[in-house]
């Protein structure tokens, strides 16, 4: 019986450590936002979290999650903004910092992204500044070989 309590204590300690690590590691970097998957009714489904933009990915980390990785990862080229609206009075009651809700689809799913106006502008700017998907990237090894080849 003692072994069972020790095992349960170790499992609880791992969960607490994961929660504390995620809270401090994720919270200090990124942009605060709220996100929910659609379809959703009324005020249900909103999740507080942190959004990080890196290269061609947008990662959303829920604050109340024990996962060591991002909870939602979307490719920049798959995100399409489909609408924008003001937050409703009911939504503002429990998320007072949210002014704008952006509706977008990405990777075959639809989401709502609640944030302040500056964060909304940052998201749209990040999406619009993406390089064209058709852009051909040069292979640096081929270019290096061409630049330093010798004609004998």
C-alpha angles and dihedrals in degrees: 000000000000090000090055092054091047091050092048090048091052092049090049090049091052091051092048091047091049091049094048092045092050093045094053100032097047101034096060096057131049135025124303114239144144122238137180136179118240141266093058132147129226109323099335124121102029113143125194113225152127125273121209124190115204123167106303098347136085113201124193118200115193111220093220099053133102095209116120091214136052117294094215124023119183130183115238091228093053096053116099121179107225101174150347131214142167117260113261122242090252091053092048091055092068099023105040094166093059115097103156134037116203117200114208142158126222136168091358096307133098125228142177118221117200118197146125121285096263093053090048089052090049092052094049092045091050091051095046094047093058114123115250112275089228092058110122114227115214119233105241092208091057091048091049091049091051093048096051103034118121124218108223 
